[in-house]
Amino acid sequence: MPATIIFVGADKGGTGKTLTTRILLDLIQTLGLKARAFDAQWPGGDLHRFNESTVIDIEKIEDQMKVFDDMKDDVLTVVDLPAGMLSPTINALDEARLLEDVRAGTVKMVLLHVLGPTITSISEISSAAVKIGGVKHLLVKNHISKDAGYFDWENGDTKAILDQMAPSMIDLANLDARAQEVLQKRGGTFVSYIGDSTQSRTLRGIVKSWLEKAWKEFDRVGVLAA
């Protein structure tokens, strides 16, 4: 399998992008695969509180070198991008001629585009995927709270795009608010929380059921498929 890089991005903040990255990293670890994780929400993102990761400024060439110069076939590279930085990052990769490797098939690239209640520029990300060529472009419908409205998902052009991409759509269920609060305070991975017998047996069961459903969604669309 060629070297693989997975970008997790969103048009705006508050969509659960880092949550999606954490689910993915836990899945990779559970499968016994190796990964390098980068928290690109410079200067202080949330990912490094929960998963081992390197904090970088993706707009700086020296930090881009940390990500792209050391990619290996047997180690997945996962980058949690700042909101709104997916397309600029792709443009930077194009400038550095790195997308030529993607088009040639020597590097595999996956874009996880996390949608929130309001979709601001889904066409921008779709255009970016077309620009790359050979990229696996997946959408993530993340139900970040039971109270959030997702009306844009059912409106006009957006609904048409989402319907078309249904086979490549990851649908993440809402996680119980009490469990979210405990996990946020505790830090660490979902898997480590589930295995911590000092924590609530009830909440650990809820988190395990939710996490396994999320993993099934990742597997269904083939995020880690060769």
SEBAKE-63850 format. One line per field, with one value per residue (C-alpha): residue number from 0; residue in three letters; z, y, x. Coordinates in nm, 3 decimals, padded with zeros to 5 digits. Layout:
resi <- c(NUM,...)
resn <- c(ALA,...)
zz <- c(Z,...)
yy <- c(Y,...)
xx <- c(X,...)
//
This chain:
resi <- c(0,1,2,3,4,5,6,7,8,9,10,11,12,13,14,15,16,17,18,19,20,21,22,23,24,25,26,27,28,29,30,31,32,33,34,35,36,37,38,39,40,41,42,43,44,45,46,47,48,49,50,51,52,53,54,55,56,57,58,59,60,61,62,63,64,65,66,67,68,69,70,71,72,73,74,75,76,77,78,79,80,81,82,83,84,85,86,87,88,89,90,91,92,93,94,95,96,97,98,99,100,101,102,103,104,105,106,107,108,109,110,111,112,113,114,115,116,117,118,119,120,121,122,123,124,125,126,127,128,129,130,131,132,133,134,135,136,137,138,139,140,141,142,143,144,145,146,147,148,149,150,151,152,153,154,155,156,157,158,159,160,161,162,163,164,165,166,167,168,169,170,171,172,173,174,175,176,177,178,179,180,181,182,183,184,185,186,187,188,189,190,191,192,193,194,195,196,197,198,199,200,201,202,203,204,205,206,207,208,209,210,211,212,213,214,215,216,217,218,219,220,221,222,223,224,225)
resn <- c(MET,PRO,ALA,THR,ILE,ILE,PHE,VAL,GLY,ALA,ASP,LYS,GLY,GLY,THR,GLY,LYS,THR,LEU,THR,THR,ARG,ILE,LEU,LEU,ASP,LEU,ILE,GLN,THR,LEU,GLY,LEU,LYS,ALA,ARG,ALA,PHE,ASP,ALA,GLN,TRP,PRO,GLY,GLY,ASP,LEU,HIS,ARG,PHE,ASN,GLU,SER,THR,VAL,ILE,ASP,ILE,GLU,LYS,ILE,GLU,ASP,GLN,MET,LYS,VAL,PHE,ASP,ASP,MET,LYS,ASP,ASP,VAL,LEU,THR,VAL,VAL,ASP,LEU,PRO,ALA,GLY,MET,LEU,SER,PRO,THR,ILE,ASN,ALA,LEU,ASP,GLU,ALA,ARG,LEU,LEU,GLU,ASP,VAL,ARG,ALA,GLY,THR,VAL,LYS,MET,VAL,LEU,LEU,HIS,VAL,LEU,GLY,PRO,THR,ILE,THR,SER,ILE,SER,GLU,ILE,SER,SER,ALA,ALA,VAL,LYS,ILE,GLY,GLY,VAL,LYS,HIS,LEU,LEU,VAL,LYS,ASN,HIS,ILE,SER,LYS,ASP,ALA,GLY,TYR,PHE,ASP,TRP,GLU,ASN,GLY,ASP,THR,LYS,ALA,ILE,LEU,ASP,GLN,MET,ALA,PRO,SER,MET,ILE,ASP,LEU,ALA,ASN,LEU,ASP,ALA,ARG,ALA,GLN,GLU,VAL,LEU,GLN,LYS,ARG,GLY,GLY,THR,PHE,VAL,SER,TYR,ILE,GLY,ASP,SER,THR,GLN,SER,ARG,THR,LEU,ARG,GLY,ILE,VAL,LYS,SER,TRP,LEU,GLU,LYS,ALA,TRP,LYS,GLU,PHE,ASP,ARG,VAL,GLY,VAL,LEU,ALA,ALA)
zz <- c(00.000,-00.087,00.180,00.298,00.429,00.572,00.611,00.843,00.764,00.785,00.648,00.997,01.362,01.600,01.362,01.561,01.333,01.613,01.747,01.406,01.406,01.751,01.638,01.340,01.546,01.796,01.509,01.363,01.700,01.763,01.425,01.518,01.248,01.288,01.255,01.286,01.401,01.351,01.530,01.280,01.481,01.566,01.822,02.049,01.917,02.115,01.955,02.150,02.476,02.370,02.129,02.089,01.818,01.699,01.695,01.371,01.171,00.837,00.665,00.741,00.497,00.774,00.931,00.595,00.565,00.897,00.755,00.397,00.391,00.630,00.500,00.497,00.338,00.669,00.871,00.819,00.840,00.991,00.994,01.191,00.997,01.122,01.008,00.657,00.579,00.367,00.031,00.115,00.223,-00.103,-00.293,-00.095,-00.177,-00.544,-00.532,-00.382,-00.658,-00.394,-00.564,-00.855,-00.626,-00.553,-00.920,-00.994,-00.726,-00.517,-00.236,-00.131,-00.008,00.177,00.253,00.541,00.510,00.832,00.793,01.065,01.097,00.846,00.528,00.402,00.104,00.020,-00.345,-00.252,-00.110,-00.399,-00.641,-00.445,-00.468,-00.845,-00.868,-00.701,-00.900,-00.757,-00.408,-00.187,-00.084,00.201,00.381,00.753,00.882,01.246,01.470,01.728,01.950,01.971,01.971,01.665,01.349,01.025,00.789,00.531,00.475,00.329,00.115,-00.263,-00.415,-00.090,-00.063,-00.423,-00.352,-00.032,-00.203,-00.479,-00.225,00.001,-00.062,00.060,00.356,00.716,00.955,01.315,01.583,01.871,02.185,02.517,02.661,03.003,02.839,02.628,02.937,03.125,02.827,02.772,03.132,03.152,02.832,02.671,02.405,02.385,02.413,02.728,02.886,02.800,02.963,03.280,03.555,03.784,03.554,03.541,03.409,03.249,03.067,02.953,02.799,02.626,02.483,02.366,02.181,02.019,01.920,01.765,01.556,01.436,01.343,01.139,00.942,00.875,00.763,00.543,00.330,00.326,00.491,00.555,00.256,00.037)
yy <- c(00.000,00.345,00.605,00.740,01.083,01.165,01.526,01.605,01.950,02.168,02.498,02.641,02.567,02.378,02.094,01.816,01.792,01.701,01.452,01.285,01.274,01.113,00.843,00.769,00.753,00.516,00.292,00.288,00.196,-00.075,-00.232,-00.249,-00.002,00.268,00.639,00.982,01.246,01.620,01.885,02.172,02.404,02.624,02.742,02.522,02.280,02.026,01.704,01.674,01.660,01.332,01.161,01.163,01.422,01.692,02.053,02.231,02.544,02.397,02.734,02.720,02.534,02.384,02.230,02.106,01.931,01.753,01.612,01.527,01.454,01.158,00.971,00.592,00.313,00.137,00.448,00.643,01.022,01.198,01.579,01.765,02.093,02.431,02.530,02.674,02.547,02.241,02.418,02.645,02.337,02.161,02.469,02.468,02.100,02.175,02.456,02.215,01.959,01.707,01.642,01.488,01.190,01.160,01.166,00.910,00.678,00.672,00.858,00.796,01.099,01.098,01.409,01.388,01.696,01.739,01.911,02.111,02.228,02.507,02.424,02.730,02.612,02.246,02.327,02.464,02.130,01.938,02.158,02.098,01.721,01.746,01.955,01.687,01.389,01.039,01.157,00.981,01.257,01.164,01.374,01.343,01.429,01.488,01.522,01.731,01.783,01.676,02.038,02.153,02.209,02.054,02.224,02.308,01.936,01.911,02.224,02.260,02.222,02.101,01.813,01.716,01.703,01.503,01.258,01.206,01.142,00.915,00.609,00.819,00.973,00.896,00.953,01.005,00.984,01.230,01.124,01.169,01.516,01.378,01.145,01.430,01.642,01.367,01.283,01.649,01.692,01.364,01.384,01.076,00.850,00.702,00.354,00.437,00.579,00.268,00.053,00.266,00.078,00.384,00.559,00.516,00.171,00.318,00.599,00.367,00.140,00.433,00.554,00.203,00.156,00.500,00.444,00.104,00.250,00.524,00.269,00.075,00.393,00.445,00.083,00.104,00.385,00.238,00.518,00.285,00.057,00.009)
xx <- c(00.000,00.138,00.205,-00.131,-00.221,-00.564,-00.675,-00.965,-01.103,-01.412,-01.536,-01.592,-01.518,-01.744,-01.834,-01.668,-01.364,-01.123,-01.379,-01.380,-00.999,-00.997,-01.241,-01.018,-00.697,-00.857,-00.968,-00.617,-00.468,-00.726,-00.652,-00.284,-00.180,00.084,00.005,00.160,-00.089,-00.052,-00.256,-00.247,-00.471,-00.175,-00.074,-00.285,-00.542,-00.742,-00.621,-00.295,-00.494,-00.650,-00.411,-00.036,00.024,00.261,00.136,00.226,00.152,00.049,00.109,00.483,00.705,00.920,00.610,00.485,00.822,00.760,00.438,00.530,00.902,00.882,00.577,00.624,00.425,00.356,00.264,-00.058,-00.033,-00.336,-00.366,-00.634,-00.656,-00.778,-01.126,-01.123,-00.771,-00.847,-00.845,-00.545,-00.350,-00.430,-00.313,00.013,00.067,00.008,00.265,00.520,00.443,00.336,00.004,00.192,00.264,-00.109,-00.198,00.075,-00.059,00.259,00.079,-00.281,-00.475,-00.808,-01.011,-01.259,-01.477,-01.675,-02.011,-02.180,-02.542,-02.472,-02.285,-02.096,-01.893,-01.929,-01.863,-01.519,-01.409,-01.562,-01.368,-01.049,-01.098,-01.144,-00.828,-00.621,-00.744,-00.727,-00.824,-01.079,-01.321,-01.555,-01.814,-01.887,-02.235,-02.156,-02.461,-02.277,-02.583,-02.945,-03.057,-02.863,-03.064,-02.944,-03.183,-02.915,-02.863,-03.213,-03.215,-03.180,-02.835,-02.682,-02.927,-02.854,-02.480,-02.529,-02.764,-02.509,-02.232,-02.441,-02.217,-01.920,-02.101,-02.003,-02.293,-02.178,-02.444,-02.464,-02.277,-02.459,-02.387,-02.286,-02.035,-01.899,-01.845,-01.662,-01.441,-01.351,-01.243,-01.054,-00.852,-00.698,-00.843,-01.191,-01.043,-00.848,-01.164,-01.365,-01.100,-01.073,-01.256,-01.244,-01.492,-01.871,-01.966,-02.278,-02.099,-01.822,-02.084,-02.251,-01.918,-01.825,-02.155,-02.125,-01.761,-01.827,-02.111,-01.875,-01.610,-01.866,-01.935,-01.563,-01.534,-01.846,-01.704,-01.353,-01.155,-00.861,-00.911,-00.606)
//
